[in-house]
Amino acid sequence: MIDYLRGTVVQRALDRCVLEVRGIGYRVYLTPAAADRLPGADREVILHIHHHIRDGEQTLYGFMDPGEREVFERLIGISGIGPRMAMAVLGGLDPVEIQAAVLTGDSAAICAVKGVGKKTAERIVLELRDKLDVDLPGVMAGFPATSPSGAHSDVLAALVALGFSRKDAFQVLGHVLEENPSAEAETLLRSCVSRLGGGGQP
C-alpha cells in the first residue's frame, strides 16, 4: 500500500497529475486546490496518497498534507460516499470548512457542493460529528483532542450568523479555546468577535 510519493510533476490537469518517481510515472488524482499548489517543472513534491483498490482497479488520490487525506478517508468511510464524491466535497470546501460545517450542523454548506444532495450532506454532518474527538493534523486548529461541547457549536453558529466565515470563526475559536479552555460561551463569543472584528490574525 502506497503512503506517499516523492517525485517530479511531468504532466498536470485540473484534477490529476503524473508524478515521476525514479523513472515511473504515477497518475494521481487531486482536488483543484491541490493541483494549483503543485510546484513548477523539475521541482520535487511530496504527495500523501490514498491507494484505493476496488474490483481489481487501483487508483491513487493525492493530498498536499496528511490532514486533508484523513478527511478524505473519513468521507469515504460513510455509506454511499465514494472517492469521487469525497474529492468533490474537498474540491468545494477545504478541511477546515468541512469541520466547521459539521460542528455547526450546517449541512447546507456541504449541500452547496456540486453533486452533493441534501440527504448525503445531512449524513456527512451526522456521521463526521461523532468523529471529531480524534485530532486531525493541520485541520483542527486549536481545538482540544476531545470533542468540542455543544456550547462551542453554539458559539460557532453565532459567529457565522454575525457574518463571519465558517473557516475564520472555526480557527479563531480554536485559538481562544487554547488560551482559555474553561471559558463560558458568552466570554468565548466576545473574545472571538473582538479578534475577528479587530482584523487580527486567527
PyMOL CGO cylinders between C-alpha atoms (Angstrom):
from pymol import cmd
from pymol.cgo import CYLINDER

trace = [
    CYLINDER, 0.00, 0.00, 0.00, 1.42, 3.39, -1.02, 0.3, 1, 1, 1, 1, 1, 1,
    CYLINDER, 1.42, 3.39, -1.02, 1.52, 6.01, 1.76, 0.3, 1, 1, 1, 1, 1, 1,
    CYLINDER, 1.52, 6.01, 1.76, 3.26, 8.86, -0.05, 0.3, 1, 1, 1, 1, 1, 1,
    CYLINDER, 3.26, 8.86, -0.05, 5.18, 9.60, -3.25, 0.3, 1, 1, 1, 1, 1, 1,
    CYLINDER, 5.18, 9.60, -3.25, 8.11, 11.95, -3.68, 0.3, 1, 1, 1, 1, 1, 1,
    CYLINDER, 8.11, 11.95, -3.68, 8.82, 12.93, -7.27, 0.3, 1, 1, 1, 1, 1, 1,
    CYLINDER, 8.82, 12.93, -7.27, 8.57, 15.43, -10.10, 0.3, 1, 1, 1, 1, 1, 1,
    CYLINDER, 8.57, 15.43, -10.10, 5.36, 16.51, -11.82, 0.3, 1, 1, 1, 1, 1, 1,
    CYLINDER, 5.36, 16.51, -11.82, 5.67, 15.83, -15.56, 0.3, 1, 1, 1, 1, 1, 1,
    CYLINDER, 5.67, 15.83, -15.56, 2.02, 16.33, -16.54, 0.3, 1, 1, 1, 1, 1, 1,
    CYLINDER, 2.02, 16.33, -16.54, -0.85, 18.14, -14.89, 0.3, 1, 1, 1, 1, 1, 1,
    CYLINDER, -0.85, 18.14, -14.89, -4.55, 18.80, -15.35, 0.3, 1, 1, 1, 1, 1, 1,
    CYLINDER, -4.55, 18.80, -15.35, -7.33, 20.32, -13.24, 0.3, 1, 1, 1, 1, 1, 1,
    CYLINDER, -7.33, 20.32, -13.24, -7.98, 17.09, -11.35, 0.3, 1, 1, 1, 1, 1, 1,
    CYLINDER, -7.98, 17.09, -11.35, -4.84, 14.99, -11.73, 0.3, 1, 1, 1, 1, 1, 1,
    CYLINDER, -4.84, 14.99, -11.73, -1.15, 14.88, -12.45, 0.3, 1, 1, 1, 1, 1, 1,
    CYLINDER, -1.15, 14.88, -12.45, 1.52, 12.42, -13.49, 0.3, 1, 1, 1, 1, 1, 1,
    CYLINDER, 1.52, 12.42, -13.49, 4.24, 12.20, -10.88, 0.3, 1, 1, 1, 1, 1, 1,
    CYLINDER, 4.24, 12.20, -10.88, 7.54, 10.70, -11.99, 0.3, 1, 1, 1, 1, 1, 1,
    CYLINDER, 7.54, 10.70, -11.99, 9.27, 8.71, -9.26, 0.3, 1, 1, 1, 1, 1, 1,
    CYLINDER, 9.27, 8.71, -9.26, 12.55, 7.03, -10.22, 0.3, 1, 1, 1, 1, 1, 1,
    CYLINDER, 12.55, 7.03, -10.22, 11.57, 6.69, -13.85, 0.3, 1, 1, 1, 1, 1, 1,
    CYLINDER, 11.57, 6.69, -13.85, 7.98, 5.52, -13.20, 0.3, 1, 1, 1, 1, 1, 1,
    CYLINDER, 7.98, 5.52, -13.20, 5.02, 7.81, -13.90, 0.3, 1, 1, 1, 1, 1, 1,
    CYLINDER, 5.02, 7.81, -13.90, 2.14, 7.58, -11.42, 0.3, 1, 1, 1, 1, 1, 1,
    CYLINDER, 2.14, 7.58, -11.42, -1.25, 9.04, -12.32, 0.3, 1, 1, 1, 1, 1, 1,
    CYLINDER, -1.25, 9.04, -12.32, -2.53, 10.76, -9.18, 0.3, 1, 1, 1, 1, 1, 1,
    CYLINDER, -2.53, 10.76, -9.18, -5.98, 12.35, -8.84, 0.3, 1, 1, 1, 1, 1, 1,
    CYLINDER, -5.98, 12.35, -8.84, -6.13, 15.67, -6.98, 0.3, 1, 1, 1, 1, 1, 1,
    CYLINDER, -6.13, 15.67, -6.98, -8.56, 18.34, -5.88, 0.3, 1, 1, 1, 1, 1, 1,
    CYLINDER, -8.56, 18.34, -5.88, -8.33, 21.57, -7.94, 0.3, 1, 1, 1, 1, 1, 1,
    CYLINDER, -8.33, 21.57, -7.94, -6.81, 23.33, -4.93, 0.3, 1, 1, 1, 1, 1, 1,
    CYLINDER, -6.81, 23.33, -4.93, -4.09, 20.69, -4.63, 0.3, 1, 1, 1, 1, 1, 1,
    CYLINDER, -4.09, 20.69, -4.63, -3.40, 20.87, -8.36, 0.3, 1, 1, 1, 1, 1, 1,
    CYLINDER, -3.40, 20.87, -8.36, -2.95, 24.64, -8.07, 0.3, 1, 1, 1, 1, 1, 1,
    CYLINDER, -2.95, 24.64, -8.07, -0.40, 24.15, -5.31, 0.3, 1, 1, 1, 1, 1, 1,
    CYLINDER, -0.40, 24.15, -5.31, 1.83, 21.83, -7.31, 0.3, 1, 1, 1, 1, 1, 1,
    CYLINDER, 1.83, 21.83, -7.31, 5.31, 23.25, -7.91, 0.3, 1, 1, 1, 1, 1, 1,
    CYLINDER, 5.31, 23.25, -7.91, 6.69, 24.12, -11.31, 0.3, 1, 1, 1, 1, 1, 1,
    CYLINDER, 6.69, 24.12, -11.31, 8.53, 21.82, -13.67, 0.3, 1, 1, 1, 1, 1, 1,
    CYLINDER, 8.53, 21.82, -13.67, 11.62, 19.98, -12.38, 0.3, 1, 1, 1, 1, 1, 1,
    CYLINDER, 11.62, 19.98, -12.38, 10.75, 20.73, -8.75, 0.3, 1, 1, 1, 1, 1, 1,
    CYLINDER, 10.75, 20.73, -8.75, 10.18, 17.89, -6.33, 0.3, 1, 1, 1, 1, 1, 1,
    CYLINDER, 10.18, 17.89, -6.33, 6.93, 17.47, -4.42, 0.3, 1, 1, 1, 1, 1, 1,
    CYLINDER, 6.93, 17.47, -4.42, 5.60, 15.03, -1.81, 0.3, 1, 1, 1, 1, 1, 1,
    CYLINDER, 5.60, 15.03, -1.81, 2.01, 13.85, -2.18, 0.3, 1, 1, 1, 1, 1, 1,
    CYLINDER, 2.01, 13.85, -2.18, 0.29, 11.96, 0.61, 0.3, 1, 1, 1, 1, 1, 1,
    CYLINDER, 0.29, 11.96, 0.61, -1.51, 9.10, -1.09, 0.3, 1, 1, 1, 1, 1, 1,
    CYLINDER, -1.51, 9.10, -1.09, -4.73, 7.20, -0.58, 0.3, 1, 1, 1, 1, 1, 1,
    CYLINDER, -4.73, 7.20, -0.58, -4.26, 3.97, -2.53, 0.3, 1, 1, 1, 1, 1, 1,
    CYLINDER, -4.26, 3.97, -2.53, -7.77, 2.90, -3.47, 0.3, 1, 1, 1, 1, 1, 1,
    CYLINDER, -7.77, 2.90, -3.47, -8.29, -0.70, -4.57, 0.3, 1, 1, 1, 1, 1, 1,
    CYLINDER, -8.29, -0.70, -4.57, -11.68, -1.92, -5.75, 0.3, 1, 1, 1, 1, 1, 1,
    CYLINDER, -11.68, -1.92, -5.75, -12.80, -4.64, -8.15, 0.3, 1, 1, 1, 1, 1, 1,
    CYLINDER, -12.80, -4.64, -8.15, -9.24, -5.17, -9.30, 0.3, 1, 1, 1, 1, 1, 1,
    CYLINDER, -9.24, -5.17, -9.30, -8.70, -1.49, -10.15, 0.3, 1, 1, 1, 1, 1, 1,
    CYLINDER, -8.70, -1.49, -10.15, -6.15, 0.65, -8.36, 0.3, 1, 1, 1, 1, 1, 1,
    CYLINDER, -6.15, 0.65, -8.36, -6.45, 4.44, -8.18, 0.3, 1, 1, 1, 1, 1, 1,
    CYLINDER, -6.45, 4.44, -8.18, -4.18, 6.93, -6.44, 0.3, 1, 1, 1, 1, 1, 1,
    CYLINDER, -4.18, 6.93, -6.44, -5.60, 10.06, -4.77, 0.3, 1, 1, 1, 1, 1, 1,
    CYLINDER, -5.60, 10.06, -4.77, -3.05, 12.65, -3.72, 0.3, 1, 1, 1, 1, 1, 1,
    CYLINDER, -3.05, 12.65, -3.72, -3.11, 15.30, -0.99, 0.3, 1, 1, 1, 1, 1, 1,
    CYLINDER, -3.11, 15.30, -0.99, -0.73, 18.05, 0.00, 0.3, 1, 1, 1, 1, 1, 1,
    CYLINDER, -0.73, 18.05, 0.00, -0.96, 17.24, 3.71, 0.3, 1, 1, 1, 1, 1, 1,
    CYLINDER, -0.96, 17.24, 3.71, -1.99, 14.21, 5.81, 0.3, 1, 1, 1, 1, 1, 1,
    CYLINDER, -1.99, 14.21, 5.81, -4.87, 16.09, 7.45, 0.3, 1, 1, 1, 1, 1, 1,
    CYLINDER, -4.87, 16.09, 7.45, -6.61, 16.54, 4.11, 0.3, 1, 1, 1, 1, 1, 1,
    CYLINDER, -6.61, 16.54, 4.11, -6.13, 12.85, 3.35, 0.3, 1, 1, 1, 1, 1, 1,
    CYLINDER, -6.13, 12.85, 3.35, -7.59, 11.96, 6.75, 0.3, 1, 1, 1, 1, 1, 1,
    CYLINDER, -7.59, 11.96, 6.75, -10.76, 13.95, 5.98, 0.3, 1, 1, 1, 1, 1, 1,
    CYLINDER, -10.76, 13.95, 5.98, -11.00, 12.21, 2.60, 0.3, 1, 1, 1, 1, 1, 1,
    CYLINDER, -11.00, 12.21, 2.60, -10.71, 8.80, 4.23, 0.3, 1, 1, 1, 1, 1, 1,
    CYLINDER, -10.71, 8.80, 4.23, -13.38, 9.67, 6.78, 0.3, 1, 1, 1, 1, 1, 1,
    CYLINDER, -13.38, 9.67, 6.78, -15.68, 10.78, 4.00, 0.3, 1, 1, 1, 1, 1, 1,
    CYLINDER, -15.68, 10.78, 4.00, -15.33, 7.54, 2.01, 0.3, 1, 1, 1, 1, 1, 1,
    CYLINDER, -15.33, 7.54, 2.01, -15.98, 5.65, 5.23, 0.3, 1, 1, 1, 1, 1, 1,
    CYLINDER, -15.98, 5.65, 5.23, -19.56, 6.96, 5.12, 0.3, 1, 1, 1, 1, 1, 1,
    CYLINDER, -19.56, 6.96, 5.12, -22.06, 4.67, 3.42, 0.3, 1, 1, 1, 1, 1, 1,
    CYLINDER, -22.06, 4.67, 3.42, -22.87, 5.80, -0.11, 0.3, 1, 1, 1, 1, 1, 1,
    CYLINDER, -22.87, 5.80, -0.11, -19.88, 8.14, -0.48, 0.3, 1, 1, 1, 1, 1, 1,
    CYLINDER, -19.88, 8.14, -0.48, -17.16, 7.03, -2.85, 0.3, 1, 1, 1, 1, 1, 1,
    CYLINDER, -17.16, 7.03, -2.85, -13.82, 8.60, -3.72, 0.3, 1, 1, 1, 1, 1, 1,
    CYLINDER, -13.82, 8.60, -3.72, -15.22, 10.82, -6.50, 0.3, 1, 1, 1, 1, 1, 1,
    CYLINDER, -15.22, 10.82, -6.50, -17.82, 12.39, -4.23, 0.3, 1, 1, 1, 1, 1, 1,
    CYLINDER, -17.82, 12.39, -4.23, -15.29, 12.77, -1.42, 0.3, 1, 1, 1, 1, 1, 1,
    CYLINDER, -15.29, 12.77, -1.42, -12.96, 14.58, -3.82, 0.3, 1, 1, 1, 1, 1, 1,
    CYLINDER, -12.96, 14.58, -3.82, -15.87, 16.78, -4.93, 0.3, 1, 1, 1, 1, 1, 1,
    CYLINDER, -15.87, 16.78, -4.93, -16.57, 17.74, -1.30, 0.3, 1, 1, 1, 1, 1, 1,
    CYLINDER, -16.57, 17.74, -1.30, -12.90, 18.55, -0.73, 0.3, 1, 1, 1, 1, 1, 1,
    CYLINDER, -12.90, 18.55, -0.73, -12.88, 20.47, -4.01, 0.3, 1, 1, 1, 1, 1, 1,
    CYLINDER, -12.88, 20.47, -4.01, -15.72, 22.68, -2.78, 0.3, 1, 1, 1, 1, 1, 1,
    CYLINDER, -15.72, 22.68, -2.78, -14.73, 23.04, 0.87, 0.3, 1, 1, 1, 1, 1, 1,
    CYLINDER, -14.73, 23.04, 0.87, -11.32, 22.80, 2.44, 0.3, 1, 1, 1, 1, 1, 1,
    CYLINDER, -11.32, 22.80, 2.44, -10.84, 20.56, 5.53, 0.3, 1, 1, 1, 1, 1, 1,
    CYLINDER, -10.84, 20.56, 5.53, -11.30, 23.41, 8.00, 0.3, 1, 1, 1, 1, 1, 1,
    CYLINDER, -11.30, 23.41, 8.00, -14.54, 24.50, 6.32, 0.3, 1, 1, 1, 1, 1, 1,
    CYLINDER, -14.54, 24.50, 6.32, -15.81, 20.91, 6.40, 0.3, 1, 1, 1, 1, 1, 1,
    CYLINDER, -15.81, 20.91, 6.40, -15.02, 20.62, 10.10, 0.3, 1, 1, 1, 1, 1, 1,
    CYLINDER, -15.02, 20.62, 10.10, -16.72, 23.94, 10.81, 0.3, 1, 1, 1, 1, 1, 1,
    CYLINDER, -16.72, 23.94, 10.81, -19.84, 22.93, 8.86, 0.3, 1, 1, 1, 1, 1, 1,
    CYLINDER, -19.84, 22.93, 8.86, -20.01, 19.61, 10.70, 0.3, 1, 1, 1, 1, 1, 1,
    CYLINDER, -20.01, 19.61, 10.70, -19.53, 21.22, 14.09, 0.3, 1, 1, 1, 1, 1, 1,
    CYLINDER, -19.53, 21.22, 14.09, -22.28, 23.79, 13.47, 0.3, 1, 1, 1, 1, 1, 1,
    CYLINDER, -22.28, 23.79, 13.47, -24.62, 21.25, 11.86, 0.3, 1, 1, 1, 1, 1, 1,
    CYLINDER, -24.62, 21.25, 11.86, -24.60, 23.29, 8.66, 0.3, 1, 1, 1, 1, 1, 1,
    CYLINDER, -24.60, 23.29, 8.66, -25.49, 20.63, 6.09, 0.3, 1, 1, 1, 1, 1, 1,
    CYLINDER, -25.49, 20.63, 6.09, -26.48, 23.40, 3.65, 0.3, 1, 1, 1, 1, 1, 1,
    CYLINDER, -26.48, 23.40, 3.65, -22.82, 24.38, 3.26, 0.3, 1, 1, 1, 1, 1, 1,
    CYLINDER, -22.82, 24.38, 3.26, -21.95, 20.83, 2.20, 0.3, 1, 1, 1, 1, 1, 1,
    CYLINDER, -21.95, 20.83, 2.20, -25.09, 20.53, 0.06, 0.3, 1, 1, 1, 1, 1, 1,
    CYLINDER, -25.09, 20.53, 0.06, -23.88, 23.59, -1.87, 0.3, 1, 1, 1, 1, 1, 1,
    CYLINDER, -23.88, 23.59, -1.87, -21.07, 21.47, -3.32, 0.3, 1, 1, 1, 1, 1, 1,
    CYLINDER, -21.07, 21.47, -3.32, -21.98, 20.37, -6.85, 0.3, 1, 1, 1, 1, 1, 1,
    CYLINDER, -21.98, 20.37, -6.85, -23.21, 16.78, -6.91, 0.3, 1, 1, 1, 1, 1, 1,
    CYLINDER, -23.21, 16.78, -6.91, -23.95, 16.51, -3.19, 0.3, 1, 1, 1, 1, 1, 1,
    CYLINDER, -23.95, 16.51, -3.19, -27.63, 16.09, -2.36, 0.3, 1, 1, 1, 1, 1, 1,
    CYLINDER, -27.63, 16.09, -2.36, -29.42, 17.17, 0.80, 0.3, 1, 1, 1, 1, 1, 1,
    CYLINDER, -29.42, 17.17, 0.80, -29.64, 13.68, 2.32, 0.3, 1, 1, 1, 1, 1, 1,
    CYLINDER, -29.64, 13.68, 2.32, -25.97, 12.99, 1.62, 0.3, 1, 1, 1, 1, 1, 1,
    CYLINDER, -25.97, 12.99, 1.62, -24.94, 16.30, 3.18, 0.3, 1, 1, 1, 1, 1, 1,
    CYLINDER, -24.94, 16.30, 3.18, -27.02, 15.56, 6.27, 0.3, 1, 1, 1, 1, 1, 1,
    CYLINDER, -27.02, 15.56, 6.27, -25.43, 12.12, 6.54, 0.3, 1, 1, 1, 1, 1, 1,
    CYLINDER, -25.43, 12.12, 6.54, -21.95, 13.62, 6.32, 0.3, 1, 1, 1, 1, 1, 1,
    CYLINDER, -21.95, 13.62, 6.32, -22.73, 16.06, 9.15, 0.3, 1, 1, 1, 1, 1, 1,
    CYLINDER, -22.73, 16.06, 9.15, -24.27, 13.32, 11.30, 0.3, 1, 1, 1, 1, 1, 1,
    CYLINDER, -24.27, 13.32, 11.30, -21.53, 10.74, 10.85, 0.3, 1, 1, 1, 1, 1, 1,
    CYLINDER, -21.53, 10.74, 10.85, -18.49, 13.03, 10.94, 0.3, 1, 1, 1, 1, 1, 1,
    CYLINDER, -18.49, 13.03, 10.94, -19.75, 14.82, 14.05, 0.3, 1, 1, 1, 1, 1, 1,
    CYLINDER, -19.75, 14.82, 14.05, -19.15, 11.67, 16.08, 0.3, 1, 1, 1, 1, 1, 1,
    CYLINDER, -19.15, 11.67, 16.08, -15.55, 11.51, 14.88, 0.3, 1, 1, 1, 1, 1, 1,
    CYLINDER, -15.55, 11.51, 14.88, -14.38, 14.97, 15.94, 0.3, 1, 1, 1, 1, 1, 1,
    CYLINDER, -14.38, 14.97, 15.94, -12.79, 13.50, 19.08, 0.3, 1, 1, 1, 1, 1, 1,
    CYLINDER, -12.79, 13.50, 19.08, -9.74, 12.49, 17.02, 0.3, 1, 1, 1, 1, 1, 1,
    CYLINDER, -9.74, 12.49, 17.02, -7.32, 15.31, 16.25, 0.3, 1, 1, 1, 1, 1, 1,
    CYLINDER, -7.32, 15.31, 16.25, -6.66, 15.90, 12.57, 0.3, 1, 1, 1, 1, 1, 1,
    CYLINDER, -6.66, 15.90, 12.57, -3.15, 17.22, 11.84, 0.3, 1, 1, 1, 1, 1, 1,
    CYLINDER, -3.15, 17.22, 11.84, -3.36, 20.67, 10.34, 0.3, 1, 1, 1, 1, 1, 1,
    CYLINDER, -3.36, 20.67, 10.34, -7.16, 20.73, 10.46, 0.3, 1, 1, 1, 1, 1, 1,
    CYLINDER, -7.16, 20.73, 10.46, -8.47, 21.16, 13.96, 0.3, 1, 1, 1, 1, 1, 1,
    CYLINDER, -8.47, 21.16, 13.96, -6.76, 24.50, 14.67, 0.3, 1, 1, 1, 1, 1, 1,
    CYLINDER, -6.76, 24.50, 14.67, -6.53, 25.00, 18.44, 0.3, 1, 1, 1, 1, 1, 1,
    CYLINDER, -6.53, 25.00, 18.44, -9.36, 22.66, 19.43, 0.3, 1, 1, 1, 1, 1, 1,
    CYLINDER, -9.36, 22.66, 19.43, -8.51, 20.15, 22.14, 0.3, 1, 1, 1, 1, 1, 1,
    CYLINDER, -8.51, 20.15, 22.14, -8.39, 16.48, 21.16, 0.3, 1, 1, 1, 1, 1, 1,
    CYLINDER, -8.39, 16.48, 21.16, -11.68, 15.82, 22.91, 0.3, 1, 1, 1, 1, 1, 1,
    CYLINDER, -11.68, 15.82, 22.91, -14.90, 16.59, 21.06, 0.3, 1, 1, 1, 1, 1, 1,
    CYLINDER, -14.90, 16.59, 21.06, -15.97, 20.24, 21.44, 0.3, 1, 1, 1, 1, 1, 1,
    CYLINDER, -15.97, 20.24, 21.44, -19.06, 20.78, 23.55, 0.3, 1, 1, 1, 1, 1, 1,
    CYLINDER, -19.06, 20.78, 23.55, -22.46, 21.93, 22.41, 0.3, 1, 1, 1, 1, 1, 1,
    CYLINDER, -22.46, 21.93, 22.41, -21.64, 25.37, 23.78, 0.3, 1, 1, 1, 1, 1, 1,
    CYLINDER, -21.64, 25.37, 23.78, -18.72, 25.61, 21.35, 0.3, 1, 1, 1, 1, 1, 1,
    CYLINDER, -18.72, 25.61, 21.35, -21.02, 24.68, 18.48, 0.3, 1, 1, 1, 1, 1, 1,
    CYLINDER, -21.02, 24.68, 18.48, -23.40, 27.43, 19.59, 0.3, 1, 1, 1, 1, 1, 1,
    CYLINDER, -23.40, 27.43, 19.59, -20.57, 29.97, 19.57, 0.3, 1, 1, 1, 1, 1, 1,
    CYLINDER, -20.57, 29.97, 19.57, -19.56, 28.91, 16.07, 0.3, 1, 1, 1, 1, 1, 1,
    CYLINDER, -19.56, 28.91, 16.07, -23.15, 29.18, 14.87, 0.3, 1, 1, 1, 1, 1, 1,
    CYLINDER, -23.15, 29.18, 14.87, -23.44, 32.64, 16.43, 0.3, 1, 1, 1, 1, 1, 1,
    CYLINDER, -23.44, 32.64, 16.43, -20.25, 33.84, 14.72, 0.3, 1, 1, 1, 1, 1, 1,
    CYLINDER, -20.25, 33.84, 14.72, -21.45, 32.58, 11.34, 0.3, 1, 1, 1, 1, 1, 1,
    CYLINDER, -21.45, 32.58, 11.34, -24.81, 34.29, 11.94, 0.3, 1, 1, 1, 1, 1, 1,
    CYLINDER, -24.81, 34.29, 11.94, -22.91, 37.53, 12.57, 0.3, 1, 1, 1, 1, 1, 1,
    CYLINDER, -22.91, 37.53, 12.57, -21.45, 37.29, 9.10, 0.3, 1, 1, 1, 1, 1, 1,
    CYLINDER, -21.45, 37.29, 9.10, -18.00, 35.81, 9.76, 0.3, 1, 1, 1, 1, 1, 1,
    CYLINDER, -18.00, 35.81, 9.76, -16.85, 32.96, 7.54, 0.3, 1, 1, 1, 1, 1, 1,
    CYLINDER, -16.85, 32.96, 7.54, -17.04, 29.45, 9.00, 0.3, 1, 1, 1, 1, 1, 1,
    CYLINDER, -17.04, 29.45, 9.00, -13.35, 28.96, 8.40, 0.3, 1, 1, 1, 1, 1, 1,
    CYLINDER, -13.35, 28.96, 8.40, -12.27, 32.14, 10.20, 0.3, 1, 1, 1, 1, 1, 1,
    CYLINDER, -12.27, 32.14, 10.20, -14.73, 31.56, 13.04, 0.3, 1, 1, 1, 1, 1, 1,
    CYLINDER, -14.73, 31.56, 13.04, -13.56, 27.97, 13.49, 0.3, 1, 1, 1, 1, 1, 1,
    CYLINDER, -13.56, 27.97, 13.49, -9.89, 28.91, 13.57, 0.3, 1, 1, 1, 1, 1, 1,
    CYLINDER, -9.89, 28.91, 13.57, -10.33, 31.88, 15.91, 0.3, 1, 1, 1, 1, 1, 1,
    CYLINDER, -10.33, 31.88, 15.91, -12.49, 29.89, 18.32, 0.3, 1, 1, 1, 1, 1, 1,
    CYLINDER, -12.49, 29.89, 18.32, -9.84, 27.17, 18.35, 0.3, 1, 1, 1, 1, 1, 1,
    CYLINDER, -9.84, 27.17, 18.35, -7.15, 29.65, 19.38, 0.3, 1, 1, 1, 1, 1, 1,
    CYLINDER, -7.15, 29.65, 19.38, -9.37, 31.26, 22.03, 0.3, 1, 1, 1, 1, 1, 1,
    CYLINDER, -9.37, 31.26, 22.03, -10.15, 27.82, 23.47, 0.3, 1, 1, 1, 1, 1, 1,
    CYLINDER, -10.15, 27.82, 23.47, -6.45, 27.00, 23.51, 0.3, 1, 1, 1, 1, 1, 1,
    CYLINDER, -6.45, 27.00, 23.51, -5.82, 30.08, 25.67, 0.3, 1, 1, 1, 1, 1, 1,
    CYLINDER, -5.82, 30.08, 25.67, -8.90, 29.70, 27.87, 0.3, 1, 1, 1, 1, 1, 1,
    CYLINDER, -8.90, 29.70, 27.87, -10.42, 26.19, 27.58, 0.3, 1, 1, 1, 1, 1, 1,
    CYLINDER, -10.42, 26.19, 27.58, -12.81, 26.66, 30.51, 0.3, 1, 1, 1, 1, 1, 1,
    CYLINDER, -12.81, 26.66, 30.51, -14.35, 29.94, 29.31, 0.3, 1, 1, 1, 1, 1, 1,
    CYLINDER, -14.35, 29.94, 29.31, -18.13, 30.15, 29.14, 0.3, 1, 1, 1, 1, 1, 1,
    CYLINDER, -18.13, 30.15, 29.14, -19.92, 30.60, 25.82, 0.3, 1, 1, 1, 1, 1, 1,
    CYLINDER, -19.92, 30.60, 25.82, -20.58, 34.33, 26.33, 0.3, 1, 1, 1, 1, 1, 1,
    CYLINDER, -20.58, 34.33, 26.33, -16.93, 35.01, 27.06, 0.3, 1, 1, 1, 1, 1, 1,
    CYLINDER, -16.93, 35.01, 27.06, -15.82, 32.93, 24.10, 0.3, 1, 1, 1, 1, 1, 1,
    CYLINDER, -15.82, 32.93, 24.10, -18.17, 34.78, 21.78, 0.3, 1, 1, 1, 1, 1, 1,
    CYLINDER, -18.17, 34.78, 21.78, -16.95, 38.22, 22.94, 0.3, 1, 1, 1, 1, 1, 1,
    CYLINDER, -16.95, 38.22, 22.94, -13.31, 37.19, 22.55, 0.3, 1, 1, 1, 1, 1, 1,
    CYLINDER, -13.31, 37.19, 22.55, -13.87, 35.77, 19.07, 0.3, 1, 1, 1, 1, 1, 1,
    CYLINDER, -13.87, 35.77, 19.07, -15.82, 38.80, 17.86, 0.3, 1, 1, 1, 1, 1, 1,
    CYLINDER, -15.82, 38.80, 17.86, -13.09, 41.07, 19.24, 0.3, 1, 1, 1, 1, 1, 1,
    CYLINDER, -13.09, 41.07, 19.24, -10.40, 39.22, 17.34, 0.3, 1, 1, 1, 1, 1, 1,
    CYLINDER, -10.40, 39.22, 17.34, -12.34, 38.87, 14.13, 0.3, 1, 1, 1, 1, 1, 1,
    CYLINDER, -12.34, 38.87, 14.13, -13.67, 42.42, 14.23, 0.3, 1, 1, 1, 1, 1, 1,
    CYLINDER, -13.67, 42.42, 14.23, -10.25, 43.80, 15.04, 0.3, 1, 1, 1, 1, 1, 1,
    CYLINDER, -10.25, 43.80, 15.04, -8.74, 42.30, 11.92, 0.3, 1, 1, 1, 1, 1, 1,
    CYLINDER, -8.74, 42.30, 11.92, -6.17, 40.40, 13.91, 0.3, 1, 1, 1, 1, 1, 1,
    CYLINDER, -6.17, 40.40, 13.91, -4.72, 37.09, 12.88, 0.3, 1, 1, 1, 1, 1, 1,
    CYLINDER, -4.72, 37.09, 12.88, -6.76, 33.99, 13.88, 0.3, 1, 1, 1, 1, 1, 1,
]
cmd.load_cgo(trace, "trace")
